């Protein structure tokens, strides 16, 4: 319990982003899954004869894997996130007049 209390802000920072982005944030290590295809194939080929052929194979594998990537939901919200607009529970918070 002490660990959860200590890390509360980090654990709940998930809700500081638009609700449309939550399923993308929850994915487990998207960079690693992107390169899994390349890693799997290069390990199975036991070397690519030369650096040039290895790079060509990795490039072609990445280009074919790119066809399966999902588009980001709520991509229209990215400028707001980058500019620092505050979101609470996935909903944009508008500044109140004082």
C-alpha positions, 0 to 999 in steps of 0.5 A: 500500500505504501508503494501505491500511495507513493506512486499515486501521481505517476499511476494516475497520470494516465487520466491527464490525456484525452480519453481517445488516447487511452487505449494507445497509452495502455499498449505494452511497449509499442516500440518493441512490438514494432521491431519484433518482426525484424528481430524475429526474421534476422535471428532466423536467417543466421546472418545476412551475408553483409551489412548492406543486405541486412539493412535492406532486409530490415527496411523491407520488413519494416515497410511491410509491418507498417501496413498493419499499424493502427492510426492514432485515435483522436489525432486532432487532440495532439496539438492540445496535448503538446501545447499543454492543455489540461485534461481531467479524466479524459475531458478537456478542462477550460480555464475559468474566468476569475 
